[in-house]
Amino acid sequence: MTAEIRVLLAAAALPATEAEIATLAARYPAFRAAVDALHEVPAARDLPPVLGLRVRTEVSGPGA
């Protein structure tokens, strides 16, 4: 796993000590699982991706 961590750090041009690389390697599986879980939203699984943003220009409410 440390080889993969070194590749990722090099690609991002991030320096790291051997201790930091060892810590990242030990924690990577749990971190990766947490990131993957962000994409597992059952309610949004069958919805199309949002490819645009609709902006409302009218202002409402107090002080408008």
C-alpha positions as CSV (number, residue, x, y, z in Angstrom):
1,M,0.0,0.0,0.0
2,T,2.9,2.4,0.6
3,A,3.8,2.3,-3.1
4,E,0.3,3.5,-4.0
5,I,0.5,6.3,-1.3
6,R,3.9,7.4,-2.7
7,V,2.4,7.6,-6.2
8,L,-0.6,9.6,-5.0
9,L,1.6,12.0,-3.1
10,A,4.0,12.4,-6.0
11,A,1.1,13.1,-8.4
12,A,-0.1,15.9,-6.0
13,A,3.5,17.1,-5.5
14,L,3.1,16.6,-1.7
15,P,6.1,15.9,0.4
16,A,5.8,13.3,3.3
17,T,8.1,11.7,5.8
18,E,8.3,7.9,6.1
19,A,6.1,8.1,9.3
20,E,3.5,10.1,7.4
21,I,3.5,7.6,4.5
22,A,3.1,4.7,7.0
23,T,0.2,6.4,8.7
24,L,-1.5,7.3,5.4
25,A,-1.1,3.7,4.3
26,A,-2.6,2.3,7.5
27,R,-5.6,4.7,7.3
28,Y,-6.2,4.7,3.6
29,P,-8.7,1.7,3.5
30,A,-11.0,3.3,6.0
31,F,-10.7,6.8,4.3
32,R,-11.4,5.3,0.9
33,A,-14.5,3.5,2.2
34,A,-15.8,6.7,3.7
35,V,-15.3,8.6,0.4
36,D,-16.9,5.7,-1.6
37,A,-19.9,5.9,0.8
38,L,-20.5,9.5,-0.3
39,H,-21.4,8.2,-3.7
40,E,-23.8,5.6,-2.5
41,V,-26.9,7.7,-1.9
42,P,-29.8,5.3,-2.6
43,A,-32.3,8.1,-3.4
44,A,-30.1,9.5,-6.1
45,R,-28.9,6.2,-7.6
46,D,-31.4,6.4,-10.6
47,L,-31.5,10.1,-11.1
48,P,-29.6,11.7,-14.0
49,P,-26.6,13.8,-13.2
50,V,-27.0,17.5,-12.7
51,L,-25.3,19.1,-15.7
52,G,-26.4,22.7,-15.2
53,L,-27.3,25.2,-12.5
54,R,-30.5,27.2,-12.5
55,V,-30.1,30.5,-10.8
56,R,-33.1,32.5,-9.5
57,T,-32.7,36.2,-9.9
58,E,-35.7,37.5,-8.0
59,V,-35.2,38.3,-4.3
60,S,-38.0,37.7,-1.8
61,G,-38.4,38.0,1.9
62,P,-37.7,40.6,4.5
63,G,-35.7,43.6,3.2
64,A,-36.4,42.7,-0.4
